[in-house]
């Protein structure tokens, strides 16, 4: 590991080294106390003191999941009946033209019901599933629409969901209702066991009975054991229902949402747009820098040299001074061209890698920077360039806006990801929302399947973590 600027970083006590053997989460790059132990935002807010296992039966989540299971049975019966009817009628009528519109109408209705099911899963299970890819028509009119519905894989996935949901809904309904009713009935048995001796003419709930023997739960010990068994079943029921609804979540995700291929296509289209926009912006910046900087200086230099040539015979001293001034302008123009070339792609990055390139950037920062690069080999040039320019932009932001006294830049490899972290002890409050410079950086990082996370509470510190895919150089 190479380290530069050897001062310690006292402003960030939570910072720890990473040896490549632990998971990324153990680095504590998100190690603040913004979230409570049970997912409630704000470390200072009141937390539950009752264990999760004991409060689960009375939590809203358990009742919402139970309500989802109860609703699934009638909905699945109606949906199964409709889907089987439409598919059967449509398939039977395919020998005539009427089968095509019947099938298309049935599949379109399944897509509509899928929207209702996604809303129900979102409201009761907390599952946020994006709608599937829209229909891709090849033309206009009813025929184009029917062809798009029949060609769409999402339409057939919705139909498959309607077919397989019914058997699972029956199983989950019977299981959930059995455990739920049994648990609460046994738990509350001490409150209602008097019904049997008073109105049923027997000593209590009959546990066993034949022609010679009858066993009733009627004495205090048996009643206590019954209530205890009911308590155990009641405590276990929410977790059983949650396991059942996990299958429902998987079905909603896999069958009612967009396919992985469609999601990937949309993501790649978005990334391509970001790359094109970024390249166009870089070209405009380079053109502007050349036009307003080096080009303007070279034009002025040519004019000065022309004047010096005219004065060479009349006033050699004045001509010498003008040539000397022109020499200074040449040096300035060369420096601007070097800075411009460094902004496009620095030679030190190509020749010596991230360690030397980031050290060069750190030396030009107005805030003391400590750079630590722990890479046994170099990544691909494109990934290396994005990491370099990301750190460069972040250090410029630190110099302009943070008021920090020290910055730590850390680069390491975690399995197949290149991790970059920039931490400063400034005033914080950095916002990565749309329109800011950080949003542009996040878009550039996302264009190569990377992720950028900004953690910058007001008062600091600011921690920016970038995760890029590792590709061999």
C-alpha positions as CSV (number, residue, x, y, z in Angstrom):
1,X,0.0,0.0,0.0
2,X,1.4,3.4,-1.0
3,X,0.6,6.3,1.4
4,X,1.2,9.9,0.7
5,X,0.9,12.9,3.0
6,X,1.7,11.1,6.2
7,X,-0.3,13.1,8.7
8,X,-3.0,11.2,10.6
9,X,-6.7,11.8,10.0
10,X,-8.2,12.7,13.3
11,X,-11.4,14.0,12.0
12,X,-12.7,10.6,11.0
13,X,-12.2,8.1,13.8
14,X,-14.4,5.5,12.2
15,X,-12.1,5.0,9.2
16,X,-10.6,1.6,9.1
17,X,-8.2,-0.1,6.7
18,X,-9.3,-2.8,4.3
19,X,-7.3,-5.9,3.8
20,X,-9.3,-7.4,1.0
21,X,-10.4,-10.4,3.0
22,X,-13.6,-8.9,4.6
23,X,-16.8,-7.9,2.9
24,X,-17.3,-4.4,1.7
25,X,-19.8,-3.7,4.4
26,X,-17.2,-4.2,7.2
27,X,-15.3,-1.2,6.0
28,X,-17.9,1.0,7.8
29,X,-18.1,3.3,4.8
30,X,-21.7,3.8,5.9
31,X,-21.0,3.5,9.5
32,X,-23.1,6.3,10.9
33,X,-25.9,5.9,13.3
34,X,-28.7,7.2,11.1
35,X,-30.7,4.1,11.4
36,X,-32.0,2.5,14.5
37,X,-31.7,-1.2,15.2
38,X,-35.1,-1.8,13.7
39,X,-34.9,0.3,10.7
40,X,-36.2,3.6,12.1
41,X,-34.4,6.6,10.8
42,X,-32.6,8.7,13.4
43,X,-30.4,7.1,16.0
44,X,-32.0,9.3,18.7
45,X,-35.5,8.1,18.2
46,X,-37.3,5.7,20.6
47,X,-36.6,2.1,19.9
48,X,-38.7,-0.9,20.7
49,X,-37.8,-2.6,23.9
50,X,-40.0,-5.7,23.3
51,X,-38.1,-8.4,21.3
52,X,-39.2,-8.8,17.7
53,X,-40.3,-12.4,18.2
54,X,-42.8,-11.3,21.0
55,X,-44.3,-8.3,19.3
56,X,-44.6,-10.0,15.8
57,X,-48.2,-11.3,16.3
58,X,-49.5,-7.8,17.0
59,X,-47.5,-5.8,14.5
60,X,-49.2,-4.3,11.5
61,X,-46.9,-6.1,9.1
62,X,-48.1,-9.5,10.3
63,X,-51.7,-8.6,9.9
64,X,-51.1,-7.1,6.5
65,X,-49.4,-10.2,5.3
66,X,-52.2,-12.3,6.7
67,X,-54.7,-10.1,4.9
68,X,-52.7,-10.6,1.7
69,X,-53.0,-14.4,2.1
70,X,-56.8,-14.2,2.8
71,X,-57.4,-12.0,-0.3
72,X,-55.2,-14.2,-2.5
73,X,-57.7,-17.1,-2.5
74,X,-60.8,-15.4,-3.9
75,X,-58.7,-13.3,-6.3
76,X,-56.7,-16.3,-7.6
77,X,-59.9,-18.3,-8.1
78,X,-61.5,-15.6,-10.2
79,X,-58.2,-14.9,-12.1
80,X,-57.6,-18.7,-12.7
81,X,-61.1,-19.2,-14.0
82,X,-61.0,-16.2,-16.3
83,X,-57.5,-17.1,-17.7
84,X,-58.3,-20.7,-18.3
85,X,-61.6,-19.8,-20.0
86,X,-60.0,-17.2,-22.3
87,X,-57.0,-19.3,-23.2
88,X,-59.1,-22.4,-23.9
89,X,-61.7,-20.5,-26.0
90,X,-59.0,-18.6,-27.8
91,X,-57.0,-21.8,-28.5
92,X,-60.1,-23.6,-29.6
93,X,-61.0,-20.8,-32.0
94,X,-57.5,-20.5,-33.6
95,X,-58.8,-22.5,-36.5
96,X,-60.7,-19.4,-37.3
97,X,-59.6,-15.8,-37.1
98,X,-61.7,-15.3,-33.9
99,X,-59.1,-17.1,-31.7
100,X,-56.5,-14.3,-32.2
101,X,-58.6,-11.4,-30.7
102,X,-59.9,-13.6,-27.9
103,X,-56.3,-14.6,-26.9
104,X,-55.1,-11.0,-27.2
105,X,-58.0,-9.8,-25.1
106,X,-57.4,-12.4,-22.5
107,X,-53.7,-11.6,-22.2
108,X,-54.4,-7.9,-22.1
109,X,-56.8,-8.5,-19.2
110,X,-54.2,-10.5,-17.4
111,X,-51.8,-7.6,-17.8
112,X,-54.4,-5.3,-16.3
113,X,-55.0,-7.7,-13.4
114,X,-51.2,-7.8,-13.0
115,X,-51.2,-4.1,-12.3
116,X,-53.8,-4.6,-9.5
117,X,-51.7,-7.4,-8.1
118,X,-48.6,-5.2,-8.1
119,X,-50.5,-2.5,-6.2
120,X,-51.8,-5.1,-3.7
121,X,-48.3,-6.5,-3.1
122,X,-47.0,-2.9,-2.7
123,X,-49.7,-2.0,-0.2
124,X,-49.7,-5.2,1.9
125,X,-46.3,-6.7,1.4
126,X,-44.2,-3.6,0.8
127,X,-43.0,-5.0,-2.5
128,X,-42.2,-2.3,-5.0
129,X,-42.2,-3.9,-8.5
130,X,-41.9,-1.8,-11.6
131,X,-44.4,-2.4,-14.4
132,X,-43.2,-4.7,-17.3
133,X,-41.9,-3.4,-20.5
134,X,-44.6,-1.7,-22.7
135,X,-45.9,-3.3,-25.8
136,X,-43.8,-2.7,-28.9
137,X,-46.2,-2.2,-31.8
138,X,-45.1,-2.7,-35.4
139,X,-47.6,-0.3,-37.0
140,X,-51.0,1.1,-36.0
141,X,-54.4,-0.4,-35.7
142,X,-56.0,-3.4,-34.0
143,X,-53.9,-6.0,-35.8
144,X,-50.7,-4.3,-34.7
145,X,-52.0,-4.2,-31.1
146,X,-53.0,-7.8,-31.1
147,X,-49.6,-8.8,-32.5
148,X,-47.8,-6.8,-29.9
149,X,-49.8,-8.4,-27.1
150,X,-49.2,-12.0,-28.4
151,X,-45.5,-11.4,-29.0
152,X,-44.9,-9.8,-25.5
153,X,-43.3,-12.2,-23.1
154,X,-44.7,-10.1,-20.2
155,X,-48.3,-11.0,-21.4
156,X,-47.6,-14.7,-21.2
157,X,-45.8,-14.3,-17.8
158,X,-49.0,-12.6,-16.5
159,X,-51.0,-15.6,-17.7
160,X,-48.6,-18.0,-16.1
161,X,-49.0,-16.1,-12.8
162,X,-52.7,-16.5,-13.0
163,X,-52.4,-20.2,-13.5
164,X,-49.8,-21.0,-10.8
165,X,-51.1,-18.6,-8.1
166,X,-54.3,-20.6,-7.4
167,X,-52.7,-23.8,-6.0
168,X,-50.3,-21.8,-4.0
169,X,-53.0,-19.5,-2.8
170,X,-55.1,-22.5,-1.6
171,X,-52.1,-24.0,0.2
172,X,-51.0,-20.7,1.9
173,X,-54.7,-19.9,2.8
174,X,-55.2,-23.2,4.5
175,X,-51.9,-23.1,6.3
176,X,-52.1,-19.5,7.5
177,X,-55.8,-19.7,8.6
178,X,-55.1,-23.0,10.4
179,X,-52.1,-21.8,12.4
180,X,-53.7,-18.3,13.0
181,X,-57.0,-19.7,14.3
182,X,-55.5,-22.5,16.3
183,X,-52.9,-20.3,18.0
184,X,-55.3,-17.6,19.1
185,X,-58.0,-20.1,20.0
186,X,-55.6,-22.0,22.3
187,X,-54.0,-18.9,23.7
188,X,-57.4,-17.5,24.7
189,X,-58.7,-20.8,26.0
190,X,-58.7,-19.8,29.6
191,X,-61.1,-17.0,28.7
192,X,-63.7,-19.1,26.9
193,X,-63.4,-22.8,28.1
194,X,-66.4,-22.2,30.4
195,X,-68.6,-22.4,27.2
196,X,-68.3,-26.2,27.2
197,X,-69.5,-27.0,30.7
198,X,-72.2,-24.3,30.6
199,X,-73.6,-24.8,27.2
200,X,-72.1,-28.0,25.8
201,X,-72.7,-30.3,28.7
202,X,-69.1,-31.4,28.9
203,X,-66.1,-30.5,31.1
204,X,-64.2,-28.6,28.5
205,X,-62.5,-28.9,25.1
206,X,-62.3,-32.6,24.3
207,X,-58.7,-33.7,23.4
208,X,-59.5,-37.4,23.0
209,X,-62.5,-39.6,23.1
210,X,-63.7,-43.2,22.4
211,X,-66.3,-45.5,23.8
212,X,-64.5,-45.9,27.1
213,X,-62.3,-42.9,27.7
214,X,-62.7,-39.2,27.2
215,X,-60.0,-36.6,27.9
216,X,-61.0,-33.0,28.5
217,X,-58.9,-29.9,29.1
218,X,-60.6,-28.8,32.2
219,X,-58.2,-28.5,35.2
220,X,-55.9,-25.5,35.7
221,X,-52.8,-27.3,34.7
222,X,-54.2,-28.5,31.4
223,X,-55.7,-25.1,30.7
224,X,-52.3,-23.5,31.4
225,X,-50.5,-26.0,29.1
226,X,-53.1,-25.3,26.4
227,X,-52.6,-21.6,26.7
228,X,-48.8,-22.0,26.6
229,X,-49.0,-24.2,23.4
230,X,-51.3,-21.5,21.9
231,X,-48.7,-18.8,22.8
232,X,-46.0,-20.7,21.0
233,X,-48.2,-21.3,17.9
234,X,-49.3,-17.6,18.0
235,X,-45.6,-16.5,18.1
236,X,-44.6,-18.8,15.3
237,X,-47.6,-18.0,13.0
238,X,-46.4,-14.6,11.7
239,X,-43.1,-16.1,10.7
240,X,-44.9,-19.0,8.9
241,X,-47.1,-16.5,7.1
242,X,-44.0,-14.4,6.2
243,X,-42.4,-17.5,4.7
244,X,-45.5,-18.1,2.7
245,X,-45.6,-14.5,1.4
246,X,-42.0,-14.8,0.5
247,X,-43.1,-17.1,-2.3
248,X,-45.7,-14.5,-3.3
249,X,-43.1,-11.8,-3.4
250,X,-40.9,-14.0,-5.7
251,X,-43.8,-14.6,-8.0
252,X,-44.8,-11.0,-8.2
253,X,-41.2,-10.0,-8.9
254,X,-40.5,-12.7,-11.4
255,X,-43.7,-12.8,-13.3
256,X,-45.4,-9.4,-13.0
257,X,-42.4,-7.2,-13.2
258,X,-40.0,-6.4,-16.1
259,X,-37.8,-9.2,-17.3
260,X,-34.1,-9.0,-16.6
261,X,-33.3,-8.6,-20.3
262,X,-35.8,-5.7,-20.6
263,X,-34.5,-4.0,-17.5
264,X,-30.9,-4.4,-18.8
265,X,-31.8,-3.0,-22.1
266,X,-33.5,0.1,-20.5
267,X,-30.4,0.5,-18.2
268,X,-28.0,0.3,-21.2
269,X,-30.1,2.8,-23.2
270,X,-29.9,5.2,-20.3
271,X,-26.2,4.6,-19.8
272,X,-25.6,5.2,-23.5
273,X,-27.4,8.5,-23.3
274,X,-25.3,9.5,-20.3
275,X,-22.1,8.5,-22.1
276,X,-23.1,10.4,-25.2
277,X,-24.0,13.5,-23.3
278,X,-20.8,13.4,-21.2
279,X,-18.7,13.0,-24.3
280,X,-20.4,16.0,-26.0
281,X,-19.9,18.1,-22.9
282,X,-16.3,17.2,-22.7
283,X,-15.8,18.1,-26.4
284,X,-17.5,21.5,-25.8
285,X,-15.3,22.1,-22.8
286,X,-12.1,21.3,-24.7
287,X,-13.2,23.5,-27.6
288,X,-14.0,26.3,-25.2
289,X,-10.7,26.0,-23.3
290,X,-8.8,26.0,-26.6
291,X,-10.7,28.9,-28.0
292,X,-10.6,31.1,-24.9
293,X,-7.2,30.0,-23.6
294,X,-4.3,28.7,-25.7
295,X,-5.7,29.8,-29.0
296,X,-6.3,33.4,-27.8
297,X,-2.8,33.5,-26.4
298,X,-1.2,32.2,-29.6
299,X,-3.1,34.8,-31.7
300,X,-1.8,37.5,-29.3
301,X,1.7,36.0,-29.5
302,X,1.6,36.1,-33.3
303,X,0.6,39.8,-33.3
304,X,3.3,40.6,-30.8
305,X,5.9,38.9,-32.8
306,X,4.7,40.7,-35.9
307,X,5.1,44.1,-34.1
308,X,8.5,43.0,-32.8
309,X,9.6,42.2,-36.4
310,X,8.6,45.7,-37.6
311,X,10.5,47.4,-34.7
312,X,13.6,45.2,-35.1
313,X,15.4,47.7,-37.3
314,X,14.0,51.0,-35.8
315,X,14.1,50.1,-32.1
316,X,16.0,46.9,-31.3
317,X,15.6,47.3,-27.5
318,X,11.8,47.6,-27.8
319,X,11.8,44.7,-30.2
320,X,13.8,42.7,-27.6
321,X,11.4,43.5,-24.9
322,X,8.5,42.5,-27.1
323,X,10.2,39.2,-27.9
324,X,10.8,38.6,-24.2
325,X,7.1,39.2,-23.4
326,X,6.2,36.9,-26.3
327,X,8.5,34.3,-24.7
328,X,6.5,34.5,-21.5
329,X,3.3,34.2,-23.4
330,X,4.6,31.0,-25.0
331,X,5.4,29.5,-21.6
332,X,1.9,30.4,-20.4
333,X,0.3,28.9,-23.5
334,X,2.3,25.7,-23.1
335,X,1.2,25.4,-19.4
336,X,-2.4,25.8,-20.5
337,X,-2.0,23.1,-23.1
338,X,-0.4,20.8,-20.6
339,X,-3.4,21.4,-18.2
340,X,-5.8,20.8,-21.0
341,X,-4.0,17.5,-22.0
342,X,-4.0,16.5,-18.3
343,X,-7.8,17.1,-18.2
344,X,-8.3,14.9,-21.2
345,X,-6.1,12.0,-20.0
346,X,-3.0,12.6,-18.0
347,X,0.2,10.9,-19.2
348,X,1.1,9.9,-15.6
349,X,-2.1,7.8,-15.4
350,X,-1.2,5.9,-18.5
351,X,2.4,5.4,-17.6
352,X,2.3,4.8,-13.8
353,X,-1.3,4.1,-12.9
354,X,-3.7,5.4,-10.3
355,X,-1.3,5.7,-7.4
356,X,1.0,8.3,-9.1
357,X,-1.9,10.0,-10.9
358,X,-3.9,10.6,-7.7
359,X,-0.8,11.7,-5.9
360,X,-0.3,14.3,-8.6
361,X,-3.9,15.5,-8.2
362,X,-3.6,15.6,-4.4
363,X,-0.5,17.8,-4.7
364,X,-2.5,20.4,-6.5
365,X,-5.4,20.4,-4.1
366,X,-5.6,23.4,-1.7
367,X,-6.5,21.0,1.2
368,X,-3.9,18.5,2.5
369,X,-4.7,15.1,1.1
370,X,-3.6,11.6,2.1
371,X,-3.8,9.1,-0.7
372,X,-3.7,5.3,-0.1
373,X,-3.9,3.0,-3.1
374,X,-3.9,-0.8,-2.4
375,X,-4.0,-2.4,-5.8
376,X,-1.9,-5.4,-6.8
377,X,-2.6,-4.9,-10.5
378,X,-4.1,-2.2,-12.6
379,X,-7.7,-2.2,-13.8
380,X,-8.9,-1.6,-17.4
381,X,-8.0,1.9,-18.7
382,X,-11.6,3.0,-18.9
383,X,-12.3,2.1,-15.3
384,X,-9.0,3.6,-14.2
385,X,-9.8,6.8,-16.0
386,X,-13.3,7.1,-14.5
387,X,-11.8,6.5,-11.0
388,X,-9.2,9.2,-11.6
389,X,-11.5,11.9,-12.9
390,X,-14.0,11.1,-10.1
391,X,-11.4,11.7,-7.5
392,X,-10.2,14.8,-9.3
393,X,-13.7,16.3,-9.4
394,X,-14.3,15.4,-5.7
395,X,-11.1,17.1,-4.7
396,X,-12.1,20.2,-6.6
397,X,-15.4,20.2,-4.8
398,X,-13.6,19.8,-1.5
399,X,-11.3,22.8,-2.3
400,X,-14.2,25.0,-3.3
401,X,-17.0,24.2,-0.9
402,X,-16.2,22.0,2.0
403,X,-14.0,24.1,4.3
404,X,-12.1,20.9,5.2
405,X,-8.8,20.7,6.9
406,X,-7.8,17.3,5.6
407,X,-8.9,14.7,3.0
408,X,-8.4,11.0,2.8
409,X,-8.5,9.2,-0.6
410,X,-8.5,5.5,-0.4
411,X,-8.6,3.0,-3.4
412,X,-8.7,-0.7,-3.0
413,X,-10.1,-3.8,-4.7
414,X,-12.9,-5.9,-3.2
415,X,-13.4,-9.1,-5.2
416,X,-14.6,-7.9,-8.6
417,X,-15.1,-4.3,-7.7
418,X,-12.8,-1.3,-7.6
419,X,-13.6,0.7,-4.5
420,X,-12.8,4.4,-4.2
421,X,-13.6,6.4,-1.1
422,X,-13.0,10.2,-0.5
423,X,-13.6,11.4,3.1
424,X,-13.1,15.0,4.3
425,X,-13.7,16.7,7.7
426,X,-15.5,19.7,6.2
427,X,-18.9,21.2,6.9
428,X,-20.9,18.5,5.1
429,X,-24.3,19.1,3.6
430,X,-23.3,17.9,0.1
431,X,-26.3,17.2,-2.0
432,X,-26.2,14.6,-4.8
433,X,-29.7,15.5,-6.1
434,X,-30.4,16.3,-9.7
435,X,-28.6,19.2,-11.2
436,X,-25.6,19.2,-9.0
437,X,-22.1,18.3,-9.9
438,X,-22.3,15.2,-7.8
439,X,-25.3,14.1,-9.8
440,X,-23.2,14.4,-13.0
441,X,-20.5,12.3,-11.4
442,X,-23.0,9.7,-10.3
443,X,-24.3,9.5,-13.9
444,X,-20.8,9.0,-15.3
445,X,-20.1,6.3,-12.7
446,X,-23.5,4.6,-13.4
447,X,-22.7,4.5,-17.1
448,X,-20.2,1.7,-16.5
449,X,-22.4,-0.1,-14.0
450,X,-20.9,1.6,-11.1
451,X,-22.5,3.1,-7.9
452,X,-21.7,6.3,-6.1
453,X,-23.1,6.9,-2.5
454,X,-22.8,10.3,-0.8
455,X,-23.0,10.4,3.0
456,X,-22.8,14.1,4.0
457,X,-24.7,15.1,7.1
458,X,-24.8,18.7,8.0
459,X,-21.7,19.4,10.1
460,X,-19.7,16.7,8.4
461,X,-17.8,14.6,7.7
462,X,-18.5,14.0,4.1
463,X,-17.9,10.5,2.8
464,X,-18.3,9.7,-0.9
465,X,-17.9,6.0,-1.9
466,X,-17.6,4.9,-5.5
467,X,-17.9,1.3,-6.6
468,X,-16.8,0.4,-10.1
469,X,-16.7,-2.9,-11.9
470,X,-13.2,-4.5,-12.0
471,X,-12.0,-5.3,-15.4
472,X,-8.5,-6.5,-16.2
473,X,-6.3,-3.9,-17.9
